[in-house]
Amino acid sequence: MVIASFADDKVWTERARALIVRDLYPRLAYEGQFVSIAGASAGSGFLQRIAHIDAVVQTGPGVSVTVEEKIVRRKYDCFAIESHSNLERGEQDGWIFNSTADMLIYAFGIDHGLECWVMPLPALRRWFIGRMSTFRIHDVANGWGGQAVYHTRVYLVPIRMVSCQKSQFILKW
């Protein structure tokens, strides 16, 4: 069993997130207006940990949406939809249930950048909940120093099956 390394994943994810901030948010934002949330303050930390919000994007005059980002290192033909952030707690506390974001950006690492899928998170949630029992479950060991500390449960959902509106963007390093 491979144990996901938080430290290694964090370095790669920060690089990928910088690409999203540089190239995708300006495309989605009205007059380029967005705020990428960094957990340095109590309010920002709350938005990230409790509300599962990574950015706020202005989409028109006086109108904004919140964004949850999911970034993975490799390209797959499925979205890994998280139902349990920490399986040992036994609660359905994954982002699909707990994120208050309006929009999801799901980014896959590709050879020269990222393949990003953007979709309305509430619509994805409604679609997923009605079908979740039909998808394959995968439990991921997470930890530090090669030791598993907790497990995350995800459902592997083929991209082609997701019927809510979604847009694809390719970003280059």
C-alpha positions as CSV (number, residue, x, y, z in Angstrom):
1,M,0.0,0.0,0.0
2,V,1.3,3.4,-0.9
3,I,0.9,6.1,1.7
4,A,0.2,9.6,0.4
5,S,2.9,11.9,1.7
6,F,1.4,15.2,2.8
7,A,4.7,17.1,2.5
8,D,5.4,15.9,-1.0
9,D,1.8,16.5,-2.2
10,K,1.8,20.0,-0.6
11,V,4.9,21.1,-2.6
12,W,3.5,19.9,-5.9
13,T,0.0,21.3,-5.2
14,E,1.4,24.7,-4.3
15,R,3.1,24.8,-7.7
16,A,-0.1,23.7,-9.5
17,R,-2.2,26.2,-7.5
18,A,0.1,29.0,-8.6
19,L,-0.7,28.1,-12.2
20,I,-4.4,28.2,-11.5
21,V,-4.0,31.6,-9.9
22,R,-1.9,32.9,-12.7
23,D,-3.9,31.6,-15.7
24,L,-7.4,30.3,-14.8
25,Y,-8.8,32.7,-12.2
26,P,-8.2,35.7,-14.5
27,R,-10.2,33.9,-17.2
28,L,-13.1,33.2,-14.9
29,A,-13.2,36.6,-13.2
30,Y,-15.0,39.8,-14.1
31,E,-12.3,42.4,-14.8
32,G,-9.7,39.9,-13.3
33,Q,-11.1,40.3,-9.8
34,F,-10.5,37.3,-7.5
35,V,-9.0,36.5,-4.1
36,S,-7.0,33.4,-3.6
37,I,-7.5,32.4,0.1
38,A,-4.4,31.7,2.1
39,G,-4.8,30.4,5.7
40,A,-2.6,32.9,7.3
41,S,-5.4,34.7,9.2
42,A,-8.2,33.3,11.4
43,G,-10.9,34.2,8.8
44,S,-9.0,32.7,5.9
45,G,-8.3,29.6,7.9
46,F,-12.0,29.3,8.7
47,L,-12.9,29.6,5.1
48,Q,-10.4,26.9,4.1
49,R,-10.9,24.4,7.0
50,I,-14.6,24.8,7.8
51,A,-16.3,26.2,4.7
52,H,-13.9,24.4,2.2
53,I,-13.4,27.6,0.2
54,D,-10.1,28.3,-1.6
55,A,-11.0,31.4,-3.6
56,V,-13.6,34.1,-4.2
57,V,-14.1,35.1,-7.8
58,Q,-16.0,38.2,-8.9
59,T,-18.2,37.2,-11.8
60,G,-19.9,40.5,-12.5
61,P,-20.6,43.9,-11.0
62,G,-21.3,43.2,-7.3
63,V,-21.5,39.4,-7.9
64,S,-19.1,36.7,-6.7
65,V,-18.8,33.0,-6.3
66,T,-16.7,30.9,-4.0
67,V,-14.5,28.1,-5.2
68,E,-13.3,24.7,-3.9
69,E,-10.1,23.5,-5.5
70,K,-9.1,19.8,-5.9
71,I,-5.7,19.3,-7.5
72,V,-4.2,15.8,-8.2
73,R,-0.7,15.0,-9.6
74,R,-1.8,12.8,-12.5
75,K,-4.4,12.6,-15.2
76,Y,-7.1,10.0,-14.5
77,D,-10.4,9.3,-16.3
78,C,-12.3,9.7,-13.0
79,F,-12.9,12.4,-10.4
80,A,-12.1,11.2,-6.9
81,I,-15.0,12.6,-5.0
82,E,-14.2,12.7,-1.3
83,S,-17.0,11.4,1.1
84,H,-14.9,11.0,4.2
85,S,-11.9,13.3,4.9
86,N,-10.9,11.1,7.9
87,L,-12.6,7.7,7.7
88,E,-11.6,6.8,11.2
89,R,-14.0,9.5,12.6
90,G,-16.8,7.7,10.8
91,E,-18.5,10.9,9.6
92,Q,-19.3,11.9,6.0
93,D,-17.1,14.9,6.4
94,G,-15.6,15.0,2.8
95,W,-15.7,18.1,0.6
96,I,-18.6,16.8,-1.5
97,F,-20.8,17.1,1.6
98,N,-19.2,19.9,3.6
99,S,-17.9,22.4,1.1
100,T,-20.1,25.6,0.9
101,A,-18.4,26.6,-2.3
102,D,-20.4,27.5,-5.4
103,M,-17.9,26.1,-7.8
104,L,-15.4,23.3,-8.0
105,I,-12.1,23.4,-9.9
106,Y,-10.8,19.8,-10.3
107,A,-7.3,19.9,-11.8
108,F,-5.2,17.0,-13.1
109,G,-1.5,17.2,-13.6
110,I,-0.5,16.6,-17.2
111,D,2.9,16.6,-19.0
112,H,3.2,20.3,-19.4
113,G,0.7,21.8,-17.0
114,L,-2.8,21.1,-15.7
115,E,-6.1,19.9,-17.2
116,C,-8.8,21.8,-15.2
117,W,-12.5,21.0,-15.0
118,V,-14.8,23.7,-13.6
119,M,-18.3,22.9,-12.5
120,P,-21.1,24.1,-10.1
121,L,-20.5,22.2,-6.9
122,P,-24.1,22.2,-5.7
123,A,-25.2,20.6,-9.0
124,L,-22.4,18.0,-8.8
125,R,-23.4,17.2,-5.2
126,R,-27.1,16.7,-6.1
127,W,-26.1,14.5,-9.1
128,F,-23.6,12.5,-7.1
129,I,-25.7,11.8,-4.0
130,G,-28.4,10.2,-6.1
131,R,-25.8,7.8,-7.7
132,M,-23.0,7.4,-5.1
133,S,-23.8,3.7,-4.4
134,T,-23.0,2.9,-8.1
135,F,-19.4,4.1,-8.0
136,R,-16.3,2.2,-6.9
137,I,-14.9,3.2,-3.4
138,H,-11.2,3.7,-2.8
139,D,-9.7,4.3,0.6
140,V,-6.4,6.3,0.6
141,A,-3.9,6.0,3.4
142,N,-2.5,9.4,4.5
143,G,0.4,10.1,6.8
144,W,3.9,11.3,7.5
145,G,7.2,9.6,7.4
146,G,5.8,6.5,5.7
147,Q,3.4,5.9,8.5
148,A,-0.4,5.9,7.9
149,V,-2.2,8.3,10.2
150,Y,-5.7,8.3,8.8
151,H,-7.6,7.2,5.7
152,T,-9.7,9.2,3.2
153,R,-12.6,7.7,1.3
154,V,-13.3,8.7,-2.2
155,Y,-15.7,7.5,-4.9
156,L,-14.2,7.1,-8.4
157,V,-16.6,8.8,-10.7
158,P,-15.8,8.6,-14.5
159,I,-15.6,12.1,-15.9
160,R,-17.7,11.1,-18.9
161,M,-20.6,10.2,-16.6
162,V,-20.8,13.5,-14.8
163,S,-23.8,15.2,-16.3
164,C,-23.8,18.6,-14.6
165,Q,-22.4,21.5,-16.7
166,K,-18.6,21.4,-16.8
167,S,-16.0,23.3,-18.7
168,Q,-12.4,22.2,-19.5
169,F,-9.3,24.4,-19.5
170,I,-5.7,23.4,-20.3
171,L,-3.0,25.4,-18.5
172,K,0.7,25.3,-19.4
173,W,3.6,25.6,-17.0
